[in-house]
Amino acid sequence: MTLLKLKRHNDTELLLTWSDGATTTLSLQHMRNECPCANCKGETVLFERYEPPKLPVFTPGMYDLKKIDIVGNYSLQPLWGDGHHTGLYTYDYLRQISTPIAAE
């Protein structure tokens, strides 16, 4: 699956167009909450799972998308307003966490 177009729909949402003709939306809050980096989701090293601490903390700017870089031909790397930038969102993962828009 290839991401053909990424557009900021409004202040809180992205619009994604895919190579199969589908269009999906993704809220910035949901995107940030689903950050796939090891710091946010944990990681497995030598068959041992490490979970990050779950802190119910809101950081100012954490849902403010500053920019998105394309990484290779397979993922995006956002920079958030609080400085967080280590999440690599593969196209498959973006498709999984986004919401389809019904065809009219």
Summary of the structure (lengths in Angstrom):
residues: 104
radius of gyration: 14.5
end to end distance: 22.2
largest distance: 48.5
contacts: 242
relative contact order: 0.22
helix: 16%
strand: 40%
